[in-house]
Amino acid sequence: MIGAEDVFDRGVLGTELAENLSQSQLTVIAEAGHTPSMERPDAFNTTLSEFLYSVPFVNRLAERGIDGGPDFAVG
């Protein structure tokens, strides 16, 4: 995830990372800069949860009622 208003690197690092990781998804968080997880936590957490639930292993855990505890950002 990158912030749409990132003035530090203009999203270049996140874009390069996404291009070099198989099965990655690049998401641009509107109205966020270099730290979208702190600037737009709800949008960040929603995007992260949606991505994690798209991973078959995580989805199977969720179906079994395993959420990973308070530090696991799903659900």
Backbone hydrogen bonds, N-H to C=O, Kabsch-Sander energy under -0.5 kcal/mol:
donor,donor_aa,acceptor,acceptor_aa,energy
2,I,27,T,-2.5
4,A,29,I,-2.7
5,E,32,A,-3.4
6,D,3,G,-1.5
7,V,5,E,-0.7
10,R,6,D,-0.6
12,V,9,D,-2.3
15,T,11,G,-2.2
16,E,12,V,-2.6
17,L,13,L,-2.4
18,A,14,G,-2.4
19,E,15,T,-2.1
20,N,16,E,-1.3
20,N,17,L,-0.5
21,L,17,L,-0.8
21,L,18,A,-0.5
22,S,20,N,-0.6
24,S,21,L,-1.3
27,T,25,Q,-0.6
29,I,2,I,-3.3
29,I,27,T,-0.6
30,A,28,V,-0.6
32,A,29,I,-0.9
38,M,35,T,-1.4
39,E,35,T,-2.4
40,R,36,P,-2.3
44,F,40,R,-2.6
45,N,41,P,-3.0
46,T,42,D,-2.3
47,T,43,A,-2.3
48,L,44,F,-2.7
49,S,45,N,-2.7
50,E,46,T,-2.4
51,F,47,T,-2.2
52,L,48,L,-2.9
53,Y,49,S,-2.7
54,S,50,E,-0.8
54,S,51,F,-0.8
55,V,51,F,-0.5
55,V,52,L,-1.4
59,N,55,V,-2.4
60,R,56,P,-2.4
61,L,57,F,-1.9
62,A,58,V,-2.4
63,E,59,N,-2.2
64,R,60,R,-1.1
64,R,61,L,-0.6
65,G,62,A,-1.6
66,I,61,L,-2.6
67,D,65,G,-0.7
72,F,69,G,-1.6
73,A,71,D,-0.6
74,V,72,F,-1.0
